[in-house]
Amino acid sequence: MDIKQTADELIEKGKAALDANGDGKIEAGEVIDALGKRAQETAEAVSAAADEVKQGFDANADGQVSLDEVTTVARGVADKAKEAVDGLVNKVTGQ
């Protein structure tokens, strides 16, 4: 399959995805509905990701993230980064 065929197929798939009523035409309302649905999905994904990050920081599970909890996570990340860099340096220098 050449690049033009691939591009044509992608365009047709995009049109089909937007043509909610299947009449072969893409109407403004269908585009607005698709954009609204996509925005809602994105907002839900961002909210879920934020909740996961918050849970990762909230060591005592009190529903709040304290400065101490952020500091603990930051120190852990810094320690892991230092270990990774030290390992890389040792590998490069043959130690």
PyMOL Python script that loads the backbone (N, CA, C, O; Angstrom):
from pymol import cmd

cmd.read_pdbstr("""\
ATOM      1  N   MET A   1       0.854  -1.175   0.000  1.00  0.00           N
ATOM      2  CA  MET A   1       0.000   0.000   0.000  1.00  0.00           C
ATOM      3  C   MET A   1       0.899   1.237   0.000  1.00  0.00           C
ATOM      4  O   MET A   1       1.832   1.325   0.798  1.00  0.00           O
ATOM      5  N   ASP A   2       0.622   2.186  -0.887  1.00  0.00           N
ATOM      6  CA  ASP A   2       1.448   3.387  -0.931  1.00  0.00           C
ATOM      7  C   ASP A   2       0.892   4.459   0.006  1.00  0.00           C
ATOM      8  O   ASP A   2      -0.171   4.292   0.605  1.00  0.00           O
ATOM      9  N   ILE A   3       1.619   5.539   0.117  1.00  0.00           N
ATOM     10  CA  ILE A   3       1.261   6.574   1.080  1.00  0.00           C
ATOM     11  C   ILE A   3      -0.069   7.250   0.727  1.00  0.00           C
ATOM     12  O   ILE A   3      -0.816   7.638   1.626  1.00  0.00           O
ATOM     13  N   LYS A   4      -0.372   7.396  -0.555  1.00  0.00           N
ATOM     14  CA  LYS A   4      -1.636   8.025  -0.953  1.00  0.00           C
ATOM     15  C   LYS A   4      -2.806   7.143  -0.543  1.00  0.00           C
ATOM     16  O   LYS A   4      -3.811   7.643  -0.037  1.00  0.00           O
ATOM     17  N   GLN A   5      -2.686   5.838  -0.755  1.00  0.00           N
ATOM     18  CA  GLN A   5      -3.758   4.924  -0.353  1.00  0.00           C
ATOM     19  C   GLN A   5      -3.952   4.963   1.167  1.00  0.00           C
ATOM     20  O   GLN A   5      -5.083   4.973   1.654  1.00  0.00           O
ATOM     21  N   THR A   6      -2.863   4.984   1.896  1.00  0.00           N
ATOM     22  CA  THR A   6      -2.940   5.048   3.353  1.00  0.00           C
ATOM     23  C   THR A   6      -3.614   6.331   3.796  1.00  0.00           C
ATOM     24  O   THR A   6      -4.468   6.315   4.683  1.00  0.00           O
ATOM     25  N   ALA A   7      -3.231   7.449   3.178  1.00  0.00           N
ATOM     26  CA  ALA A   7      -3.839   8.738   3.521  1.00  0.00           C
ATOM     27  C   ALA A   7      -5.323   8.738   3.182  1.00  0.00           C
ATOM     28  O   ALA A   7      -6.135   9.218   3.973  1.00  0.00           O
ATOM     29  N   ASP A   8      -5.688   8.208   2.025  1.00  0.00           N
ATOM     30  CA  ASP A   8      -7.097   8.140   1.628  1.00  0.00           C
ATOM     31  C   ASP A   8      -7.909   7.297   2.613  1.00  0.00           C
ATOM     32  O   ASP A   8      -9.035   7.653   2.962  1.00  0.00           O
ATOM     33  N   GLU A   9      -7.334   6.183   3.057  1.00  0.00           N
ATOM     34  CA  GLU A   9      -8.029   5.317   4.017  1.00  0.00           C
ATOM     35  C   GLU A   9      -8.221   6.031   5.355  1.00  0.00           C
ATOM     36  O   GLU A   9      -9.279   5.926   5.975  1.00  0.00           O
ATOM     37  N   LEU A  10      -7.203   6.747   5.788  1.00  0.00           N
ATOM     38  CA  LEU A  10      -7.320   7.488   7.043  1.00  0.00           C
ATOM     39  C   LEU A  10      -8.389   8.568   6.949  1.00  0.00           C
ATOM     40  O   LEU A  10      -9.151   8.781   7.893  1.00  0.00           O
ATOM     41  N   ILE A  11      -8.443   9.244   5.817  1.00  0.00           N
ATOM     42  CA  ILE A  11      -9.474  10.277   5.608  1.00  0.00           C
ATOM     43  C   ILE A  11     -10.862   9.655   5.642  1.00  0.00           C
ATOM     44  O   ILE A  11     -11.769  10.206   6.265  1.00  0.00           O
ATOM     45  N   GLU A  12     -11.037   8.531   4.990  1.00  0.00           N
ATOM     46  CA  GLU A  12     -12.339   7.865   4.978  1.00  0.00           C
ATOM     47  C   GLU A  12     -12.736   7.393   6.370  1.00  0.00           C
ATOM     48  O   GLU A  12     -13.898   7.505   6.760  1.00  0.00           O
ATOM     49  N   LYS A  13     -11.775   6.866   7.118  1.00  0.00           N
ATOM     50  CA  LYS A  13     -12.062   6.442   8.495  1.00  0.00           C
ATOM     51  C   LYS A  13     -12.460   7.641   9.350  1.00  0.00           C
ATOM     52  O   LYS A  13     -13.371   7.547  10.172  1.00  0.00           O
ATOM     53  N   GLY A  14     -11.782   8.755   9.157  1.00  0.00           N
ATOM     54  CA  GLY A  14     -12.120   9.977   9.889  1.00  0.00           C
ATOM     55  C   GLY A  14     -13.515  10.463   9.557  1.00  0.00           C
ATOM     56  O   GLY A  14     -14.276  10.848  10.445  1.00  0.00           O
ATOM     57  N   LYS A  15     -13.850  10.445   8.274  1.00  0.00           N
ATOM     58  CA  LYS A  15     -15.197  10.846   7.854  1.00  0.00           C
ATOM     59  C   LYS A  15     -16.249   9.931   8.454  1.00  0.00           C
ATOM     60  O   LYS A  15     -17.275  10.397   8.949  1.00  0.00           O
ATOM     61  N   ALA A  16     -15.997   8.632   8.410  1.00  0.00           N
ATOM     62  CA  ALA A  16     -16.954   7.666   8.954  1.00  0.00           C
ATOM     63  C   ALA A  16     -17.144   7.867  10.452  1.00  0.00           C
ATOM     64  O   ALA A  16     -18.254   7.737  10.968  1.00  0.00           O
ATOM     65  N   ALA A  17     -16.061   8.183  11.144  1.00  0.00           N
ATOM     66  CA  ALA A  17     -16.154   8.396  12.587  1.00  0.00           C
ATOM     67  C   ALA A  17     -16.978   9.635  12.908  1.00  0.00           C
ATOM     68  O   ALA A  17     -17.679   9.663  13.920  1.00  0.00           O
ATOM     69  N   LEU A  18     -16.906  10.654  12.068  1.00  0.00           N
ATOM     70  CA  LEU A  18     -17.660  11.887  12.308  1.00  0.00           C
ATOM     71  C   LEU A  18     -19.113  11.790  11.848  1.00  0.00           C
ATOM     72  O   LEU A  18     -19.978  12.484  12.382  1.00  0.00           O
ATOM     73  N   ASP A  19     -19.384  10.945  10.875  1.00  0.00           N
ATOM     74  CA  ASP A  19     -20.732  10.821  10.299  1.00  0.00           C
ATOM     75  C   ASP A  19     -21.604   9.951  11.216  1.00  0.00           C
ATOM     76  O   ASP A  19     -21.867   8.784  10.925  1.00  0.00           O
ATOM     77  N   ALA A  20     -22.039  10.546  12.320  1.00  0.00           N
ATOM     78  CA  ALA A  20     -22.762   9.797  13.357  1.00  0.00           C
ATOM     79  C   ALA A  20     -24.063   9.181  12.855  1.00  0.00           C
ATOM     80  O   ALA A  20     -24.424   8.086  13.284  1.00  0.00           O
ATOM     81  N   ASN A  21     -24.773   9.857  11.959  1.00  0.00           N
ATOM     82  CA  ASN A  21     -26.063   9.320  11.496  1.00  0.00           C
ATOM     83  C   ASN A  21     -25.932   8.462  10.244  1.00  0.00           C
ATOM     84  O   ASN A  21     -26.923   7.924   9.751  1.00  0.00           O
ATOM     85  N   GLY A  22     -24.696   8.330   9.721  1.00  0.00           N
ATOM     86  CA  GLY A  22     -24.442   7.433   8.605  1.00  0.00           C
ATOM     87  C   GLY A  22     -25.041   7.848   7.272  1.00  0.00           C
ATOM     88  O   GLY A  22     -25.234   7.009   6.393  1.00  0.00           O
ATOM     89  N   ASP A  23     -25.338   9.138   7.111  1.00  0.00           N
ATOM     90  CA  ASP A  23     -25.946   9.583   5.848  1.00  0.00           C
ATOM     91  C   ASP A  23     -24.923   9.968   4.788  1.00  0.00           C
ATOM     92  O   ASP A  23     -25.295  10.438   3.713  1.00  0.00           O
ATOM     93  N   GLY A  24     -23.636   9.774   5.076  1.00  0.00           N
ATOM     94  CA  GLY A  24     -22.599  10.093   4.098  1.00  0.00           C
ATOM     95  C   GLY A  24     -22.190  11.547   4.100  1.00  0.00           C
ATOM     96  O   GLY A  24     -21.335  11.953   3.312  1.00  0.00           O
ATOM     97  N   LYS A  25     -22.785  12.337   4.972  1.00  0.00           N
ATOM     98  CA  LYS A  25     -22.456  13.761   5.074  1.00  0.00           C
ATOM     99  C   LYS A  25     -22.014  14.064   6.499  1.00  0.00           C
ATOM    100  O   LYS A  25     -22.513  13.483   7.462  1.00  0.00           O
ATOM    101  N   ILE A  26     -21.074  14.979   6.606  1.00  0.00           N
ATOM    102  CA  ILE A  26     -20.633  15.417   7.931  1.00  0.00           C
ATOM    103  C   ILE A  26     -21.238  16.786   8.174  1.00  0.00           C
ATOM    104  O   ILE A  26     -20.924  17.764   7.497  1.00  0.00           O
ATOM    105  N   GLU A  27     -22.112  16.820   9.158  1.00  0.00           N
ATOM    106  CA  GLU A  27     -22.801  18.070   9.488  1.00  0.00           C
ATOM    107  C   GLU A  27     -22.121  18.738  10.679  1.00  0.00           C
ATOM    108  O   GLU A  27     -21.434  18.085  11.464  1.00  0.00           O
ATOM    109  N   ALA A  28     -22.321  20.033  10.800  1.00  0.00           N
ATOM    110  CA  ALA A  28     -21.696  20.797  11.881  1.00  0.00           C
ATOM    111  C   ALA A  28     -22.030  20.194  13.247  1.00  0.00           C
ATOM    112  O   ALA A  28     -21.160  20.105  14.113  1.00  0.00           O
ATOM    113  N   GLY A  29     -23.259  19.788  13.439  1.00  0.00           N
ATOM    114  CA  GLY A  29     -23.670  19.204  14.717  1.00  0.00           C
ATOM    115  C   GLY A  29     -22.905  17.936  15.043  1.00  0.00           C
ATOM    116  O   GLY A  29     -22.581  17.683  16.203  1.00  0.00           O
ATOM    117  N   GLU A  30     -22.612  17.135  14.020  1.00  0.00           N
ATOM    118  CA  GLU A  30     -21.851  15.904  14.235  1.00  0.00           C
ATOM    119  C   GLU A  30     -20.419  16.220  14.671  1.00  0.00           C
ATOM    120  O   GLU A  30     -19.859  15.552  15.540  1.00  0.00           O
ATOM    121  N   VAL A  31     -19.843  17.247  14.053  1.00  0.00           N
ATOM    122  CA  VAL A  31     -18.485  17.648  14.429  1.00  0.00           C
ATOM    123  C   VAL A  31     -18.476  18.189  15.851  1.00  0.00           C
ATOM    124  O   VAL A  31     -17.593  17.851  16.639  1.00  0.00           O
ATOM    125  N   ILE A  32     -19.448  19.023  16.181  1.00  0.00           N
ATOM    126  CA  ILE A  32     -19.540  19.591  17.526  1.00  0.00           C
ATOM    127  C   ILE A  32     -19.729  18.486  18.558  1.00  0.00           C
ATOM    128  O   ILE A  32     -19.095  18.503  19.613  1.00  0.00           O
ATOM    129  N   ASP A  33     -20.595  17.530  18.256  1.00  0.00           N
ATOM    130  CA  ASP A  33     -20.821  16.410  19.175  1.00  0.00           C
ATOM    131  C   ASP A  33     -19.542  15.597  19.367  1.00  0.00           C
ATOM    132  O   ASP A  33     -19.213  15.209  20.488  1.00  0.00           O
ATOM    133  N   ALA A  34     -18.824  15.340  18.278  1.00  0.00           N
ATOM    134  CA  ALA A  34     -17.583  14.563  18.363  1.00  0.00           C
ATOM    135  C   ALA A  34     -16.535  15.310  19.187  1.00  0.00           C
ATOM    136  O   ALA A  34     -15.838  14.711  20.006  1.00  0.00           O
ATOM    137  N   LEU A  35     -16.430  16.615  18.967  1.00  0.00           N
ATOM    138  CA  LEU A  35     -15.472  17.413  19.736  1.00  0.00           C
ATOM    139  C   LEU A  35     -15.852  17.452  21.217  1.00  0.00           C
ATOM    140  O   LEU A  35     -14.990  17.367  22.092  1.00  0.00           O
ATOM    141  N   GLY A  36     -17.138  17.581  21.481  1.00  0.00           N
ATOM    142  CA  GLY A  36     -17.611  17.580  22.870  1.00  0.00           C
ATOM    143  C   GLY A  36     -17.310  16.263  23.558  1.00  0.00           C
ATOM    144  O   GLY A  36     -16.871  16.239  24.707  1.00  0.00           O
ATOM    145  N   LYS A  37     -17.549  15.162  22.850  1.00  0.00           N
ATOM    146  CA  LYS A  37     -17.277  13.840  23.410  1.00  0.00           C
ATOM    147  C   LYS A  37     -15.784  13.698  23.684  1.00  0.00           C
ATOM    148  O   LYS A  37     -15.389  13.201  24.738  1.00  0.00           O
ATOM    149  N   ARG A  38     -14.968  14.126  22.753  1.00  0.00           N
ATOM    150  CA  ARG A  38     -13.512  14.018  22.916  1.00  0.00           C
ATOM    151  C   ARG A  38     -13.044  14.882  24.089  1.00  0.00           C
ATOM    152  O   ARG A  38     -12.185  14.466  24.867  1.00  0.00           O
ATOM    153  N   ALA A  39     -13.609  16.081  24.214  1.00  0.00           N
ATOM    154  CA  ALA A  39     -13.234  16.955  25.328  1.00  0.00           C
ATOM    155  C   ALA A  39     -13.619  16.318  26.661  1.00  0.00           C
ATOM    156  O   ALA A  39     -12.861  16.396  27.628  1.00  0.00           O
ATOM    157  N   GLN A  40     -14.786  15.692  26.715  1.00  0.00           N
ATOM    158  CA  GLN A  40     -15.232  15.019  27.942  1.00  0.00           C
ATOM    159  C   GLN A  40     -14.307  13.849  28.282  1.00  0.00           C
ATOM    160  O   GLN A  40     -13.928  13.675  29.440  1.00  0.00           O
ATOM    161  N   GLU A  41     -13.946  13.050  27.281  1.00  0.00           N
ATOM    162  CA  GLU A  41     -13.032  11.919  27.506  1.00  0.00           C
ATOM    163  C   GLU A  41     -11.682  12.415  28.012  1.00  0.00           C
ATOM    164  O   GLU A  41     -11.093  11.816  28.912  1.00  0.00           O
ATOM    165  N   THR A  42     -11.194  13.514  27.429  1.00  0.00           N
ATOM    166  CA  THR A  42      -9.910  14.075  27.842  1.00  0.00           C
ATOM    167  C   THR A  42      -9.986  14.583  29.278  1.00  0.00           C
ATOM    168  O   THR A  42      -9.078  14.338  30.072  1.00  0.00           O
ATOM    169  N   ALA A  43     -11.059  15.286  29.614  1.00  0.00           N
ATOM    170  CA  ALA A  43     -11.223  15.796  30.975  1.00  0.00           C
ATOM    171  C   ALA A  43     -11.272  14.649  31.984  1.00  0.00           C
ATOM    172  O   ALA A  43     -10.676  14.743  33.057  1.00  0.00           O
ATOM    173  N   GLU A  44     -11.969  13.578  31.649  1.00  0.00           N
ATOM    174  CA  GLU A  44     -12.053  12.419  32.542  1.00  0.00           C
ATOM    175  C   GLU A  44     -10.686  11.761  32.713  1.00  0.00           C
ATOM    176  O   GLU A  44     -10.325  11.348  33.815  1.00  0.00           O
ATOM    177  N   ALA A  45      -9.930  11.663  31.625  1.00  0.00           N
ATOM    178  CA  ALA A  45      -8.594  11.060  31.695  1.00  0.00           C
ATOM    179  C   ALA A  45      -7.654  11.917  32.537  1.00  0.00           C
ATOM    180  O   ALA A  45      -6.866  11.385  33.320  1.00  0.00           O
ATOM    181  N   VAL A  46      -7.728  13.225  32.385  1.00  0.00           N
ATOM    182  CA  VAL A  46      -6.885  14.128  33.173  1.00  0.00           C
ATOM    183  C   VAL A  46      -7.244  14.026  34.648  1.00  0.00           C
ATOM    184  O   VAL A  46      -6.361  13.995  35.505  1.00  0.00           O
ATOM    185  N   SER A  47      -8.523  13.975  34.940  1.00  0.00           N
ATOM    186  CA  SER A  47      -8.971  13.849  36.329  1.00  0.00           C
ATOM    187  C   SER A  47      -8.485  12.545  36.951  1.00  0.00           C
ATOM    188  O   SER A  47      -8.016  12.535  38.089  1.00  0.00           O
ATOM    189  N   ALA A  48      -8.595  11.456  36.215  1.00  0.00           N
ATOM    190  CA  ALA A  48      -8.139  10.162  36.716  1.00  0.00           C
ATOM    191  C   ALA A  48      -6.628  10.171  36.942  1.00  0.00           C
ATOM    192  O   ALA A  48      -6.146   9.644  37.945  1.00  0.00           O
ATOM    193  N   ALA A  49      -5.890  10.763  36.020  1.00  0.00           N
ATOM    194  CA  ALA A  49      -4.434  10.838  36.169  1.00  0.00           C
ATOM    195  C   ALA A  49      -4.060  11.689  37.373  1.00  0.00           C
ATOM    196  O   ALA A  49      -3.146  11.337  38.120  1.00  0.00           O
ATOM    197  N   ALA A  50      -4.755  12.803  37.568  1.00  0.00           N
ATOM    198  CA  ALA A  50      -4.483  13.665  38.720  1.00  0.00           C
ATOM    199  C   ALA A  50      -4.757  12.920  40.022  1.00  0.00           C
ATOM    200  O   ALA A  50      -3.992  13.040  40.980  1.00  0.00           O
ATOM    201  N   ASP A  51      -5.842  12.154  40.060  1.00  0.00           N
ATOM    202  CA  ASP A  51      -6.152  11.356  41.250  1.00  0.00           C
ATOM    203  C   ASP A  51      -5.058  10.331  41.535  1.00  0.00           C
ATOM    204  O   ASP A  51      -4.681  10.132  42.690  1.00  0.00           O
ATOM    205  N   GLU A  52      -4.549   9.683  40.495  1.00  0.00           N
ATOM    206  CA  GLU A  52      -3.477   8.701  40.670  1.00  0.00           C
ATOM    207  C   GLU A  52      -2.211   9.356  41.200  1.00  0.00           C
ATOM    208  O   GLU A  52      -1.544   8.807  42.078  1.00  0.00           O
ATOM    209  N   VAL A  53      -1.878  10.525  40.672  1.00  0.00           N
ATOM    210  CA  VAL A  53      -0.697  11.240  41.137  1.00  0.00           C
ATOM    211  C   VAL A  53      -0.886  11.629  42.604  1.00  0.00           C
ATOM    212  O   VAL A  53       0.019  11.461  43.421  1.00  0.00           O
ATOM    213  N   LYS A  54      -2.056  12.145  42.922  1.00  0.00           N
ATOM    214  CA  LYS A  54      -2.349  12.552  44.306  1.00  0.00           C
ATOM    215  C   LYS A  54      -2.212  11.355  45.242  1.00  0.00           C
ATOM    216  O   LYS A  54      -1.621  11.476  46.314  1.00  0.00           O
ATOM    217  N   GLN A  55      -2.747  10.213  44.852  1.00  0.00           N
ATOM    218  CA  GLN A  55      -2.654   9.016  45.684  1.00  0.00           C
ATOM    219  C   GLN A  55      -1.201   8.588  45.865  1.00  0.00           C
ATOM    220  O   GLN A  55      -0.817   8.110  46.932  1.00  0.00           O
ATOM    221  N   GLY A  56      -0.404   8.761  44.826  1.00  0.00           N
ATOM    222  CA  GLY A  56       1.003   8.410  44.908  1.00  0.00           C
ATOM    223  C   GLY A  56       1.764   9.275  45.902  1.00  0.00           C
ATOM    224  O   GLY A  56       2.709   8.806  46.536  1.00  0.00           O
ATOM    225  N   PHE A  57       1.361  10.531  46.044  1.00  0.00           N
ATOM    226  CA  PHE A  57       2.007  11.439  46.983  1.00  0.00           C
ATOM    227  C   PHE A  57       1.437  11.304  48.394  1.00  0.00           C
ATOM    228  O   PHE A  57       2.154  11.538  49.367  1.00  0.00           O
ATOM    229  N   ASP A  58       0.176  10.935  48.523  1.00  0.00           N
ATOM    230  CA  ASP A  58      -0.536  10.925  49.809  1.00  0.00           C
ATOM    231  C   ASP A  58      -0.193   9.669  50.606  1.00  0.00           C
ATOM    232  O   ASP A  58      -0.977   8.722  50.660  1.00  0.00           O
ATOM    233  N   ALA A  59       0.987   9.674  51.221  1.00  0.00           N
ATOM    234  CA  ALA A  59       1.502   8.487  51.903  1.00  0.00           C
ATOM    235  C   ALA A  59       0.631   8.042  53.075  1.00  0.00           C
ATOM    236  O   ALA A  59       0.498   6.843  53.324  1.00  0.00           O
ATOM    237  N   ASN A  60       0.035   8.995  53.796  1.00  0.00           N
ATOM    238  CA  ASN A  60      -0.777   8.621  54.955  1.00  0.00           C
ATOM    239  C   ASN A  60      -2.264   8.463  54.623  1.00  0.00           C
ATOM    240  O   ASN A  60      -3.082   8.236  55.514  1.00  0.00           O
ATOM    241  N   ALA A  61      -2.605   8.583  53.348  1.00  0.00           N
ATOM    242  CA  ALA A  61      -3.971   8.364  52.845  1.00  0.00           C
ATOM    243  C   ALA A  61      -5.021   9.214  53.562  1.00  0.00           C
ATOM    244  O   ALA A  61      -6.133   8.752  53.819  1.00  0.00           O
ATOM    245  N   ASP A  62      -4.655  10.471  53.884  1.00  0.00           N
ATOM    246  CA  ASP A  62      -5.628  11.348  54.539  1.00  0.00           C
ATOM    247  C   ASP A  62      -6.394  12.225  53.550  1.00  0.00           C
ATOM    248  O   ASP A  62      -7.207  13.060  53.948  1.00  0.00           O
ATOM    249  N   GLY A  63      -6.125  12.026  52.249  1.00  0.00           N
ATOM    250  CA  GLY A  63      -6.812  12.810  51.228  1.00  0.00           C
ATOM    251  C   GLY A  63      -6.164  14.154  50.954  1.00  0.00           C
ATOM    252  O   GLY A  63      -6.645  14.917  50.116  1.00  0.00           O
ATOM    253  N   GLN A  64      -5.094  14.447  51.640  1.00  0.00           N
ATOM    254  CA  GLN A  64      -4.361  15.693  51.467  1.00  0.00           C
ATOM    255  C   GLN A  64      -2.908  15.365  51.140  1.00  0.00           C
ATOM    256  O   GLN A  64      -2.386  14.332  51.559  1.00  0.00           O
ATOM    257  N   VAL A  65      -2.272  16.239  50.401  1.00  0.00           N
ATOM    258  CA  VAL A  65      -0.854  16.056  50.091  1.00  0.00           C
ATOM    259  C   VAL A  65      -0.091  17.165  50.812  1.00  0.00           C
ATOM    260  O   VAL A  65      -0.216  18.343  50.478  1.00  0.00           O
ATOM    261  N   SER A  66       0.695  16.768  51.801  1.00  0.00           N
ATOM    262  CA  SER A  66       1.456  17.740  52.587  1.00  0.00           C
ATOM    263  C   SER A  66       2.807  18.021  51.938  1.00  0.00           C
ATOM    264  O   SER A  66       3.249  17.295  51.047  1.00  0.00           O
ATOM    265  N   LEU A  67       3.446  19.079  52.397  1.00  0.00           N
ATOM    266  CA  LEU A  67       4.780  19.419  51.906  1.00  0.00           C
ATOM    267  C   LEU A  67       5.762  18.301  52.245  1.00  0.00           C
ATOM    268  O   LEU A  67       6.657  18.001  51.455  1.00  0.00           O
ATOM    269  N   ASP A  68       5.602  17.684  53.411  1.00  0.00           N
ATOM    270  CA  ASP A  68       6.477  16.562  53.779  1.00  0.00           C
ATOM    271  C   ASP A  68       6.324  15.401  52.801  1.00  0.00           C
ATOM    272  O   ASP A  68       7.312  14.767  52.430  1.00  0.00           O
ATOM    273  N   GLU A  69       5.102  15.123  52.386  1.00  0.00           N
ATOM    274  CA  GLU A  69       4.873  14.021  51.439  1.00  0.00           C
ATOM    275  C   GLU A  69       5.488  14.337  50.078  1.00  0.00           C
ATOM    276  O   GLU A  69       6.065  13.459  49.437  1.00  0.00           O
ATOM    277  N   VAL A  70       5.367  15.578  49.641  1.00  0.00           N
ATOM    278  CA  VAL A  70       5.977  15.990  48.372  1.00  0.00           C
ATOM    279  C   VAL A  70       7.498  15.886  48.476  1.00  0.00           C
ATOM    280  O   VAL A  70       8.161  15.412  47.552  1.00  0.00           O
ATOM    281  N   THR A  71       8.039  16.330  49.601  1.00  0.00           N
ATOM    282  CA  THR A  71       9.481  16.268  49.814  1.00  0.00           C
ATOM    283  C   THR A  71       9.974  14.824  49.788  1.00  0.00           C
ATOM    284  O   THR A  71      11.011  14.527  49.194  1.00  0.00           O
ATOM    285  N   THR A  72       9.231  13.934  50.431  1.00  0.00           N
ATOM    286  CA  THR A  72       9.617  12.514  50.455  1.00  0.00           C
ATOM    287  C   THR A  72       9.654  11.937  49.049  1.00  0.00           C
ATOM    288  O   THR A  72      10.593  11.227  48.686  1.00  0.00           O
ATOM    289  N   VAL A  73       8.631  12.243  48.257  1.00  0.00           N
ATOM    290  CA  VAL A  73       8.595  11.743  46.879  1.00  0.00           C
ATOM    291  C   VAL A  73       9.737  12.351  46.075  1.00  0.00           C
ATOM    292  O   VAL A  73      10.403  11.645  45.318  1.00  0.00           O
ATOM    293  N   ALA A  74       9.968  13.645  46.229  1.00  0.00           N
ATOM    294  CA  ALA A  74      11.040  14.313  45.483  1.00  0.00           C
ATOM    295  C   ALA A  74      12.399  13.715  45.831  1.00  0.00           C
ATOM    296  O   ALA A  74      13.236  13.514  44.951  1.00  0.00           O
ATOM    297  N   ARG A  75      12.616  13.432  47.108  1.00  0.00           N
ATOM    298  CA  ARG A  75      13.892  12.824  47.513  1.00  0.00           C
ATOM    299  C   ARG A  75      14.027  11.417  46.922  1.00  0.00           C
ATOM    300  O   ARG A  75      15.110  11.019  46.492  1.00  0.00           O
ATOM    301  N   GLY A  76      12.934  10.678  46.907  1.00  0.00           N
ATOM    302  CA  GLY A  76      12.980   9.338  46.316  1.00  0.00           C
ATOM    303  C   GLY A  76      13.309   9.382  44.835  1.00  0.00           C
ATOM    304  O   GLY A  76      14.092   8.573  44.337  1.00  0.00           O
ATOM    305  N   VAL A  77      12.708  10.328  44.141  1.00  0.00           N
ATOM    306  CA  VAL A  77      12.983  10.488  42.711  1.00  0.00           C
ATOM    307  C   VAL A  77      14.440  10.894  42.500  1.00  0.00           C
ATOM    308  O   VAL A  77      15.115  10.374  41.613  1.00  0.00           O
ATOM    309  N   ALA A  78      14.914  11.822  43.319  1.00  0.00           N
ATOM    310  CA  ALA A  78      16.312  12.267  43.197  1.00  0.00           C
ATOM    311  C   ALA A  78      17.270  11.107  43.454  1.00  0.00           C
ATOM    312  O   ALA A  78      18.274  10.963  42.757  1.00  0.00           O
ATOM    313  N   ASP A  79      16.960  10.280  44.456  1.00  0.00           N
ATOM    314  CA  ASP A  79      17.813   9.124  44.753  1.00  0.00           C
ATOM    315  C   ASP A  79      17.852   8.154  43.569  1.00  0.00           C
ATOM    316  O   ASP A  79      18.916   7.660  43.195  1.00  0.00           O
ATOM    317  N   LYS A  80      16.683   7.889  42.987  1.00  0.00           N
ATOM    318  CA  LYS A  80      16.621   6.977  41.826  1.00  0.00           C
ATOM    319  C   LYS A  80      17.400   7.561  40.650  1.00  0.00           C
ATOM    320  O   LYS A  80      18.115   6.838  39.956  1.00  0.00           O
ATOM    321  N   ALA A  81      17.262   8.862  40.429  1.00  0.00           N
ATOM    322  CA  ALA A  81      17.984   9.504  39.326  1.00  0.00           C
ATOM    323  C   ALA A  81      19.483   9.422  39.550  1.00  0.00           C
ATOM    324  O   ALA A  81      20.238   9.153  38.615  1.00  0.00           O
ATOM    325  N   LYS A  82      19.928   9.654  40.798  1.00  0.00           N
ATOM    326  CA  LYS A  82      21.350   9.560  41.113  1.00  0.00           C
ATOM    327  C   LYS A  82      21.860   8.145  40.867  1.00  0.00           C
ATOM    328  O   LYS A  82      22.934   7.960  40.295  1.00  0.00           O
ATOM    329  N   GLU A  83      21.097   7.154  41.296  1.00  0.00           N
ATOM    330  CA  GLU A  83      21.492   5.761  41.062  1.00  0.00           C
ATOM    331  C   GLU A  83      21.635   5.475  39.571  1.00  0.00           C
ATOM    332  O   GLU A  83      22.585   4.820  39.142  1.00  0.00           O
ATOM    333  N   ALA A  84      20.681   5.975  38.786  1.00  0.00           N
ATOM    334  CA  ALA A  84      20.721   5.737  37.338  1.00  0.00           C
ATOM    335  C   ALA A  84      21.936   6.404  36.707  1.00  0.00           C
ATOM    336  O   ALA A  84      22.612   5.805  35.870  1.00  0.00           O
ATOM    337  N   VAL A  85      22.217   7.650  37.108  1.00  0.00           N
ATOM    338  CA  VAL A  85      23.362   8.369  36.558  1.00  0.00           C
ATOM    339  C   VAL A  85      24.663   7.692  36.986  1.00  0.00           C
ATOM    340  O   VAL A  85      25.574   7.514  36.177  1.00  0.00           O
ATOM    341  N   ASP A  86      24.743   7.316  38.265  1.00  0.00           N
ATOM    342  CA  ASP A  86      25.952   6.628  38.743  1.00  0.00           C
ATOM    343  C   ASP A  86      26.180   5.327  37.957  1.00  0.00           C
ATOM    344  O   ASP A  86      27.308   5.017  37.573  1.00  0.00           O
ATOM    345  N   GLY A  87      25.108   4.579  37.725  1.00  0.00           N
ATOM    346  CA  GLY A  87      25.218   3.344  36.955  1.00  0.00           C
ATOM    347  C   GLY A  87      25.692   3.599  35.542  1.00  0.00           C
ATOM    348  O   GLY A  87      26.519   2.852  35.018  1.00  0.00           O
ATOM    349  N   LEU A  88      25.186   4.628  34.928  1.00  0.00           N
ATOM    350  CA  LEU A  88      25.588   4.983  33.567  1.00  0.00           C
ATOM    351  C   LEU A  88      27.050   5.401  33.527  1.00  0.00           C
ATOM    352  O   LEU A  88      27.800   4.976  32.649  1.00  0.00           O
ATOM    353  N   VAL A  89      27.452   6.238  34.481  1.00  0.00           N
ATOM    354  CA  VAL A  89      28.841   6.684  34.540  1.00  0.00           C
ATOM    355  C   VAL A  89      29.766   5.480  34.746  1.00  0.00           C
ATOM    356  O   VAL A  89      30.804   5.366  34.094  1.00  0.00           O
ATOM    357  N   ASN A  90      29.381   4.593  35.651  1.00  0.00           N
ATOM    358  CA  ASN A  90      30.200   3.403  35.908  1.00  0.00           C
ATOM    359  C   ASN A  90      30.317   2.539  34.648  1.00  0.00           C
ATOM    360  O   ASN A  90      31.379   1.989  34.357  1.00  0.00           O
ATOM    361  N   LYS A  91      29.236   2.430  33.926  1.00  0.00           N
ATOM    362  CA  LYS A  91      29.262   1.616  32.701  1.00  0.00           C
ATOM    363  C   LYS A  91      30.170   2.239  31.661  1.00  0.00           C
ATOM    364  O   LYS A  91      30.955   1.542  31.017  1.00  0.00           O
ATOM    365  N   VAL A  92      30.065   3.562  31.493  1.00  0.00           N
ATOM    366  CA  VAL A  92      30.860   4.263  30.493  1.00  0.00           C
ATOM    367  C   VAL A  92      32.343   4.259  30.857  1.00  0.00           C
ATOM    368  O   VAL A  92      33.206   4.120  29.989  1.00  0.00           O
ATOM    369  N   THR A  93      32.629   4.414  32.155  1.00  0.00           N
ATOM    370  CA  THR A  93      34.031   4.467  32.576  1.00  0.00           C
ATOM    371  C   THR A  93      34.616   3.089  32.866  1.00  0.00           C
ATOM    372  O   THR A  93      35.808   2.969  33.150  1.00  0.00           O
ATOM    373  N   GLY A  94      33.785   2.050  32.796  1.00  0.00           N
ATOM    374  CA  GLY A  94      34.258   0.693  33.016  1.00  0.00           C
ATOM    375  C   GLY A  94      34.476   0.335  34.466  1.00  0.00           C
ATOM    376  O   GLY A  94      35.224  -0.595  34.769  1.00  0.00           O
ATOM    377  N   GLN A  95      33.849   1.044  35.354  1.00  0.00           N
ATOM    378  CA  GLN A  95      34.013   0.756  36.796  1.00  0.00           C
ATOM    379  C   GLN A  95      32.951  -0.180  37.301  1.00  0.00           C
ATOM    380  O   GLN A  95      32.942  -0.524  38.483  1.00  0.00           O
TER     381      GLN A  95
END
""", "prot")
cmd.dss("prot")
cmd.show_as("cartoon", "prot")
cmd.util.cbc("prot")
cmd.orient("prot")
